[in-house]
Amino acid sequence: MKNQFCRIITLAAVFSVQLASAEPPQIAAIVNRDTITIQDLEKELKGQSGSLSSDRQMVLSQTLNSLIVDKLVVARAASLDLSKDPAFLREKQDTLNQFVFGQMYQKYVASLVNVAPEDAEKYYYDNKEMVYKIPEQVRVSHILIEPEEDKTISDPQRRKQEADRVALPKAKEVKKRAQKEDFAALAQKFSKDYTTSMRGGDMGYQKRGDLLPEIEKAAFAAKPGDILGPFKSEYGYHVIKVGDRIKEGYRELDDKLKQEIENKLRTEKTTQRNRAFLDSLRNEMSYDFNDELLALPETTKVQNSTWCVVVNKSDTLRAGEIWEEILNYSLYTKSGRMSLGDKKDFLKNKALGVQLLVLELLARQLGYYDAPETKQMLRKFVQQRGEKIIRQQAVPQYNPSPEEIRQYFDSHPDQFKAEYPLHVYHIIFDDSLTASAVRDSILQGADFVEMAKKYYPGQGDVKDVAYDLGYLARHEMPEGFYEAADQLEIGGVSPPVKTFLGYHLIKLIDRKKDQTLQEVTPQITKVLKEEHQKKAEAEWEANLKKGAKIKIFQKNLDKIDLTRLNSGENPAGSDKP
């Protein structure tokens, strides 16, 4: 008894130590009843390592806020009632059917199809001659010399003869040059076959029957590198260069081809198995047809609510769900008006709407819609769809009006002025008298650049270029200089302008125009959209946080080492390599 008591005390002590050492994860924030751990935050931070060198507090704040918003979106989505949203209900049903049918397809079709390696080998040898034989081929390049008809010759036959008379010598000359020069370059220059000329005339590998008979015979008899022709065709004259050739043979049955054949056989068997599966399902079902409706011409407009066919005495397809499919089938097959029997046969054996209904019936009978994995998928879909709807509320549709664009343009005049509007030359002098005398010479016809090179202070190399100030802005120049240049017409020369540097003669070479409203409308539209988006996102986020209980544990945030994360080390608490 005493020993048993001691064992109990010992176990209790060990258990207490384990509890004490298993500290709860450090918390970054609590959003209502959801927790964001430091490990969650570090994992998110590590995923954006490129920005970790930015302002520490800003990076932490933005990343944590993103996780908080995620939690709030999930919670808001979970509370959405989409039970009366027709678009959502259609999408939900389509997704449900797609999942369930996929499960059934995998069990009753795909999993029952087997293709063995020996099947691929048998297919290869059974079809080797018809499918895998490689015919003899020769690579051919050509230059097409197209006869150019003289439109001034009225007689068509004479016009054609004259064009041929001119084109043939040209083709012969091209052939002569091709025997010495680069064929591809000649093809790019002379060939009128624009589909091949840019490839140097290369037509690729040609098998027997692909080329004109006279060209084919010569090409297959020639040696690689031979220049042949000219050959006459309905298009003109062809000069041919023969390349290498592929001898007749068979494609090797290597691993790649085996895999191709296995995939082909699997697809064929799967299609056959799927068809047999659907046929067996259709044959097991009972069908009641609305003969009165189906006797009408398929082009008749009918009430969508009118019943068309009942499957297994339980599920009804109405005209709105199937009538258009009947009409489209009639038009596609060009069969003319379908008889009552034709329509019944189509509905039973071909109509997609009926096939889907039959699959739904079977799935319900077998319990697929109630299976745990189906319910799990559906919960995930509903949650994701809800989250998408919530996030879409932050991206409202917005296009600025012409009035808003005009208002922005008028209120930001400096933004659309040319940044460096004036291109000027200048000459600087120590005194105004010399400057005035040189200006007079320029106005009488002397060249401004020659005067600049003559009078500009400094060494020769400097004087040769220093007069050209390029395009400049007001803030770059001494007081009074820009204002004087701005008053000039293009080509005009100013009187001497005094600055702290001396006296300047200024010549205006060019003036950039300010951007017009029409030119900057796309730019302004983008700016206004971005501003509107930021405002909408801020309002959306504020609304999302309204009433939420959010607690941030700043002391725990202060312990996060961004340098460690930036170096690629694992987040705290992570045991991943």
C-alpha positions in Angstrom: 0.0 0.0 0.0 2.8 2.3 0.9 4.7 1.6 -2.3 1.5 2.2 -4.4 1.0 5.6 -2.6 4.7 6.6 -3.4 4.2 5.7 -7.1 1.1 7.9 -7.2 3.0 10.8 -5.6 5.9 10.4 -8.0 3.6 10.3 -11.1 1.9 13.4 -9.9 5.2 15.2 -9.4 6.4 14.3 -12.9 3.0 15.4 -14.4 3.3 18.7 -12.6 6.8 19.3 -14.0 5.6 18.5 -17.5 2.7 21.0 -17.2 5.0 23.7 -15.9 7.5 23.2 -18.8 4.8 23.1 -21.5 4.4 26.9 -21.6 1.5 28.2 -23.7 2.5 29.7 -27.1 3.3 33.4 -27.0 0.4 35.4 -28.2 0.6 38.3 -30.6 -3.0 39.2 -30.6 -6.5 38.0 -29.7 -9.3 38.8 -32.1 -12.7 38.2 -30.4 -12.1 34.5 -29.4 -9.4 33.7 -32.0 -5.7 33.8 -31.2 -2.8 34.9 -33.4 0.4 33.4 -32.0 3.9 34.8 -32.4 4.6 31.7 -34.5 1.8 32.6 -36.8 3.2 36.1 -37.2 6.8 35.0 -37.7 5.7 32.5 -40.3 3.9 35.4 -42.2 6.9 37.7 -41.8 9.3 35.1 -43.1 7.1 34.7 -46.2 7.9 38.4 -47.0 11.6 38.4 -46.1 12.4 41.0 -48.8 10.6 43.7 -46.9 12.0 42.9 -43.4 14.8 45.4 -43.9 12.2 48.2 -43.9 11.0 50.1 -40.8 10.6 47.4 -38.1 7.5 48.8 -36.5 5.7 49.4 -39.8 6.5 45.8 -41.0 5.2 44.3 -37.8 2.1 46.5 -37.6 1.1 45.9 -41.3 1.7 42.1 -41.1 -0.2 41.7 -37.8 -3.0 43.8 -39.1 -3.3 41.6 -42.2 -3.7 38.5 -39.9 -6.3 40.4 -37.8 -8.3 41.3 -40.9 -8.1 37.6 -42.1 -9.6 36.5 -38.8 -12.4 39.1 -39.0 -13.1 38.1 -42.6 -13.4 34.5 -41.7 -15.8 35.4 -38.8 -17.9 37.7 -40.9 -18.1 35.1 -43.7 -19.3 32.5 -41.3 -22.2 34.7 -40.3 -23.3 35.4 -43.9 -26.8 34.1 -44.9 -26.6 33.2 -48.5 -29.6 30.9 -48.5 -31.7 33.3 -50.6 -28.9 34.2 -53.1 -29.8 32.4 -56.4 -26.4 32.8 -57.9 -24.7 31.3 -54.8 -27.2 28.4 -54.6 -26.6 27.5 -58.3 -22.8 27.6 -57.8 -23.2 25.6 -54.6 -25.2 22.9 -56.3 -22.9 22.8 -59.3 -19.9 22.5 -56.9 -21.6 19.8 -54.9 -22.5 17.8 -58.0 -19.1 18.1 -59.4 -17.5 16.8 -56.2 -20.0 13.9 -55.8 -19.8 12.9 -59.5 -16.0 13.0 -59.2 -16.1 10.6 -56.3 -18.4 8.3 -58.2 -16.3 8.5 -61.3 -13.2 7.6 -59.4 -14.9 4.5 -57.8 -17.0 3.2 -60.6 -14.9 4.2 -63.6 -11.3 5.3 -63.2 -10.3 2.8 -60.5 -11.6 -0.1 -62.6 -9.4 0.7 -65.6 -6.1 -1.0 -65.8 -3.4 -0.8 -68.5 -0.5 -3.2 -68.2 2.9 -2.6 -69.8 2.3 -5.6 -72.1 -0.8 -3.9 -73.4 1.3 -1.0 -74.6 3.8 -3.3 -76.3 1.0 -5.3 -78.0 -0.6 -2.0 -79.3 2.8 -0.9 -80.6 3.4 -4.0 -82.6 -0.2 -4.3 -83.8 0.0 -0.7 -85.1 3.6 -0.4 -85.9 3.2 -0.2 -89.7 0.2 2.1 -89.7 1.0 4.5 -86.8 4.7 4.3 -86.0 6.3 4.1 -89.4 8.5 7.1 -90.2 8.5 7.8 -93.9 11.5 8.9 -95.9 11.8 12.7 -95.6 14.0 15.4 -97.1 14.5 18.9 -95.7 13.9 21.5 -98.3 14.3 25.3 -98.5 13.0 27.4 -101.4 13.0 30.8 -103.0 9.8 31.8 -104.8 10.2 34.3 -107.6 6.7 35.5 -108.3 5.9 36.9 -111.8 4.8 40.5 -111.6 2.2 41.4 -114.2 2.3 44.8 -115.9 -1.2 46.3 -115.5 -0.7 48.5 -118.5 -0.8 45.5 -120.8 -4.5 45.0 -121.5 -4.5 41.4 -123.0 -4.5 39.0 -120.0 -2.6 36.2 -121.8 0.1 38.5 -123.1 0.3 40.2 -119.7 1.0 36.7 -118.1 3.5 35.7 -120.8 5.4 38.9 -120.3 5.5 38.5 -116.5 6.8 34.9 -116.9 9.4 36.1 -119.5 10.8 38.6 -116.9 10.6 36.2 -113.8 12.4 33.2 -115.3 15.8 35.0 -115.9 15.5 36.5 -112.4 15.0 33.0 -111.0 18.0 31.7 -112.9 20.1 34.5 -111.6 19.0 33.8 -108.0 19.9 30.1 -108.5 23.4 31.1 -109.8 24.0 33.4 -106.8 22.7 30.7 -104.4 25.4 28.4 -105.5 28.0 30.8 -104.1 26.1 32.9 -101.6 24.1 32.2 -98.4 20.8 30.7 -99.5 18.9 31.9 -96.4 19.9 35.5 -96.9 18.8 35.3 -100.6 15.5 33.9 -99.5 14.9 36.7 -97.1 15.7 39.2 -99.8 14.0 37.8 -102.9 11.4 35.1 -102.0 7.7 36.1 -102.2 6.7 33.2 -100.0 6.4 35.3 -96.9 5.5 32.3 -94.7 9.0 30.8 -95.2 11.2 33.8 -96.3 11.8 35.0 -92.8 13.1 31.5 -91.9 15.5 31.6 -94.8 13.1 29.7 -97.1 13.1 26.7 -94.8 10.0 24.5 -95.5 11.1 21.8 -93.0 11.1 18.1 -93.6 8.9 17.0 -96.5 7.7 13.4 -97.2 6.7 12.0 -100.6 3.4 13.6 -101.7 4.0 16.9 -99.9 5.8 18.6 -102.8 5.0 19.3 -106.4 5.8 16.2 -108.4 8.6 17.7 -110.4 10.2 19.2 -107.3 9.7 16.0 -105.3 11.4 13.8 -107.8 14.4 16.1 -108.0 14.7 16.7 -104.3 14.6 13.1 -103.3 17.2 12.2 -106.0 19.6 15.1 -105.0 22.4 15.2 -102.4 22.4 17.5 -99.4 23.5 21.0 -100.4 22.4 20.7 -104.0 20.7 23.8 -105.5 17.9 22.9 -108.0 15.5 24.6 -110.3 14.0 26.9 -111.3 10.8 24.8 -111.2 7.5 26.3 -112.5 4.3 26.2 -110.5 1.1 28.2 -110.4 2.7 30.5 -107.9 5.9 31.3 -109.9 9.4 29.9 -110.2 11.0 27.9 -107.3 14.7 27.7 -106.6 15.3 24.8 -104.2 18.1 23.9 -101.7 18.1 20.3 -100.5 19.1 19.6 -96.9 19.6 16.4 -94.9 17.2 13.5 -95.1 15.5 11.0 -92.8 15.6 7.4 -93.9 12.4 5.3 -93.7 12.1 3.5 -90.4 10.1 3.1 -87.2 9.7 5.1 -84.1 11.6 3.3 -81.3 9.5 1.8 -78.5 11.3 3.6 -75.6 9.9 4.6 -72.2 8.5 7.8 -73.5 6.5 6.1 -76.2 5.4 3.4 -73.9 4.0 6.0 -71.5 2.2 7.7 -74.5 0.6 4.5 -75.5 -0.4 3.6 -72.0 -2.0 7.1 -71.6 -3.8 6.6 -74.9 -5.1 3.1 -74.0 -6.1 4.3 -70.5 -8.1 7.2 -72.0 -9.9 4.9 -74.5 -10.7 2.3 -71.8 -11.9 5.0 -69.4 -14.2 6.4 -72.1 -15.6 3.0 -72.8 -16.0 2.2 -69.1 -17.7 5.5 -68.5 -20.1 5.1 -71.4 -21.0 1.6 -70.2 -21.5 2.8 -66.7 -23.9 5.6 -67.9 -25.7 3.2 -70.2 -26.3 0.8 -67.4 -27.6 3.6 -65.2 -30.0 4.9 -67.9 -31.3 1.4 -68.6 -32.1 0.8 -64.9 -34.2 4.0 -64.7 -37.9 4.4 -65.6 -39.0 7.4 -67.8 -42.4 9.1 -68.1 -42.6 11.6 -71.0 -45.0 14.4 -71.6 -46.1 13.3 -75.0 -48.2 16.4 -75.5 -45.2 18.7 -75.0 -42.7 16.6 -77.0 -45.1 16.3 -79.9 -44.7 20.1 -80.5 -42.0 21.3 -83.0 -38.8 21.9 -81.1 -38.8 25.6 -82.3 -42.1 26.1 -80.3 -41.8 28.5 -77.4 -43.1 26.7 -74.4 -43.6 27.5 -70.7 -40.5 26.8 -68.7 -42.5 25.3 -65.9 -44.2 22.7 -68.1 -43.0 19.2 -67.1 -41.0 17.3 -69.8 -39.8 14.0 -68.3 -40.0 12.3 -64.9 -37.2 9.9 -64.0 -37.9 7.0 -61.6 -41.3 8.4 -60.7 -39.5 11.0 -58.5 -37.5 13.6 -60.2 -38.9 15.9 -62.9 -37.1 17.9 -65.6 -39.1 20.9 -66.9 -39.0 22.5 -70.2 -36.9 25.4 -69.0 -34.2 22.9 -68.1 -34.2 20.8 -71.3 -36.1 22.3 -74.2 -33.2 24.4 -75.5 -31.0 21.3 -75.4 -33.5 19.5 -77.7 -33.5 22.5 -80.1 -29.7 22.7 -80.2 -29.4 19.0 -80.9 -31.9 19.3 -83.7 -29.9 22.2 -85.3 -26.6 20.5 -84.7 -27.6 17.2 -86.4 -29.5 19.0 -89.1 -32.1 16.3 -88.8 -35.0 18.6 -89.5 -38.0 18.4 -87.3 -37.6 15.7 -84.7 -40.4 13.1 -84.2 -41.8 12.2 -80.8 -39.8 9.0 -80.8 -36.6 11.0 -81.7 -37.1 13.3 -78.8 -37.7 10.5 -76.4 -34.6 8.6 -77.6 -32.6 11.8 -77.3 -33.8 12.5 -73.8 -33.1 8.9 -72.6 -29.8 8.4 -74.3 -28.1 11.7 -75.1 -29.5 14.7 -73.2 -27.0 16.0 -70.7 -29.7 17.3 -68.4 -31.2 13.8 -68.0 -27.8 12.2 -67.5 -27.0 14.6 -64.7 -30.4 13.9 -63.1 -29.7 10.1 -63.3 -26.3 10.6 -61.7 -27.9 12.7 -58.9 -30.5 9.9 -58.3 -27.8 7.3 -58.0 -25.6 9.5 -55.8 -28.5 10.1 -53.4 -29.4 6.4 -53.3 -25.7 5.5 -52.5 -25.5 8.2 -49.8 -22.8 10.3 -51.5 -24.5 13.6 -50.7 -24.5 12.7 -47.0 -20.9 11.4 -46.8 -18.6 13.1 -44.3 -16.1 14.2 -47.0 -18.9 15.7 -49.0 -20.2 17.7 -46.1 -16.6 18.8 -45.2 -16.1 20.0 -48.8 -19.4 21.8 -48.8 -18.6 23.6 -45.5 -15.2 24.7 -47.0 -16.9 25.9 -50.2 -19.5 27.9 -48.3 -16.8 29.5 -46.1 -14.5 30.3 -49.0 -17.4 31.8 -51.0 -18.4 33.9 -48.1 -14.8 35.2 -47.6 -14.7 36.0 -51.3 -17.9 38.0 -51.0 -16.7 39.9 -47.9 -13.4 40.8 -49.6 -15.1 41.9 -52.8 -16.8 44.6 -50.7 -13.4 46.3 -50.4 -13.1 46.6 -54.2 -16.1 48.6 -55.3 -16.6 49.3 -59.0 -15.6 52.8 -59.7 -14.7 54.9 -62.8 -14.1 58.6 -62.3 -16.4 60.9 -64.2 -15.1 63.4 -66.8 -15.9 66.2 -64.3 -13.7 64.5 -61.6 -10.9 64.1 -64.1 -11.1 67.8 -65.1 -11.2 68.9 -61.5 -8.1 66.9 -60.7 -6.3 68.3 -63.8 -7.2 71.9 -62.9 -6.2 71.5 -59.2 -2.8 70.0 -60.0 -1.4 72.3 -62.7 2.3 71.8 -61.8 2.0 68.1 -62.1 1.3 68.2 -65.8 3.7 71.0 -66.8 6.8 69.9 -68.6 9.5 69.1 -66.0 12.3 70.6 -68.0 10.5 72.7 -70.6 13.2 75.0 -72.2 16.2 74.0 -74.3 18.6 76.9 -74.4 22.0 77.9 -75.7 23.9 80.7 -73.9 27.1 82.7 -74.0 28.5 84.4 -70.8 30.4 87.6 -70.7 32.2 89.7 -68.1 30.6 93.0 -69.4 27.4 94.0 -71.0 29.0 96.0 -73.8 30.7 93.0 -75.3 27.6 91.0 -74.8 25.5 93.6 -76.7 27.9 93.8 -79.5 28.0 90.1 -80.0 24.1 90.0 -79.9 24.0 92.6 -82.7 26.3 90.4 -84.8 24.1 87.4 -84.2 21.0 89.4 -85.1 22.7 90.5 -88.3 23.3 86.9 -89.3 26.3 85.6 -87.3 26.0 82.0 -86.1 25.2 81.8 -82.4 27.2 78.6 -81.9 30.3 80.0 -83.6 30.0 83.1 -81.5 29.7 80.9 -78.4 32.8 79.0 -79.3 34.7 82.2 -79.9 33.6 84.2 -76.8 32.7 81.5 -74.2 35.4 81.6 -71.4 37.4 78.4 -70.8 39.5 75.9 -72.7 38.7 74.7 -76.2 37.1 71.4 -75.3 34.9 73.1 -72.7 33.9 76.0 -75.1 32.8 73.5 -77.8 30.0 72.1 -75.6 29.4 74.5 -72.6 27.1 76.8 -74.5 24.4 74.1 -74.8 22.5 73.9 -71.5 20.1 71.3 -72.8 16.5 71.2 -71.4 16.3 73.0 -68.0 13.9 73.9 -65.3 13.4 77.2 -63.4 15.0 75.9 -60.1 18.2 75.0 -61.9 19.2 78.5 -63.0 20.2 81.8 -61.3 17.5 84.3 -60.6 16.4 86.1 -63.8 17.9 83.6 -66.3 14.9 81.3 -66.7 12.4 84.2 -66.7 14.3 85.8 -69.6 14.5 82.6 -71.6 10.9 81.9 -71.0 9.9 85.2 -72.7 11.7 84.3 -75.9 10.2 82.9 -79.1 11.9 79.8 -80.4 15.1 80.9 -82.2 15.0 84.3 -80.4 18.1 85.8 -78.7 17.8 87.8 -75.5 19.5 91.1 -74.6 22.3 90.7 -72.0 20.8 89.1 -68.8 22.7 89.9 -65.6 23.2 87.1 -63.0 25.8 86.7 -60.3 27.8 84.8 -62.9 28.0 87.6 -65.4 26.1 88.7 -68.5 24.3 86.1 -70.6 23.1 86.0 -74.1 20.3 83.4 -74.3 18.9 81.6 -77.4 15.8 79.6 -77.0 16.1 76.3 -79.1 12.9 74.5 -78.1 10.0 74.7 -75.8 8.2 71.6 -74.5 4.4 72.0 -74.3 2.5 71.2 -71.1 0.5 68.0 -71.2 -3.1 68.3 -72.3 -6.1 66.9 -70.5 -6.6 64.3 -73.2 -3.0 63.1 -72.9 -3.1 62.7 -69.1 -6.7 61.3 -68.8 -5.5 57.7 -68.5 -2.9 58.8 -65.9 -5.4 60.8 -63.8 -8.0 57.9 -64.1 -5.4 55.5 -62.6 -4.6 58.0 -59.8 -8.3 58.6 -58.9 -9.0 54.8 -59.0 -6.1 54.1 -56.6 -7.2 56.9 -54.3 -10.7 55.7 -54.3 -9.5 52.1 -53.7 -7.4 53.1 -50.7 -10.3 55.0 -49.2 -12.7 52.1 -49.8 -10.3 49.6 -48.3 -9.9 51.8 -45.2 -13.6 52.2 -44.8 -14.1 48.5 -45.3 -11.5 47.6 -42.8 -12.9 50.0 -40.2 -16.4 48.6 -40.7 -14.9 45.1 -40.3 -13.3 46.0 -37.0 -16.3 47.8 -35.7 -17.5 46.1 -32.5 -14.7 43.5 -32.6 -12.6 42.9 -29.5 -9.0 43.1 -30.5 -6.1 42.8 -28.0 -2.5 43.2 -29.1 0.4 42.0 -26.9 3.0 44.5 -27.6 5.6 43.1 -25.2 5.6 39.8 -27.1 5.9 41.7 -30.4 8.9 43.6 -29.2 10.7 40.3 -28.7 10.5 39.3 -32.4 13.9 39.3 -34.0 13.5 40.4 -37.6 17.2 40.0 -38.3 16.9 36.3 -37.5 13.9 35.9 -39.8 15.7 37.9 -42.6 18.7 35.5 -42.3 16.4 32.6 -43.2 16.3 31.0 -39.7 13.1 29.2 -38.8 10.4 31.0 -36.8 10.3 30.5 -33.1 8.7 27.2 -32.2 9.1 25.8 -35.7 10.6 22.3 -35.8 10.8 22.3 -39.6 14.3 22.0 -41.1 
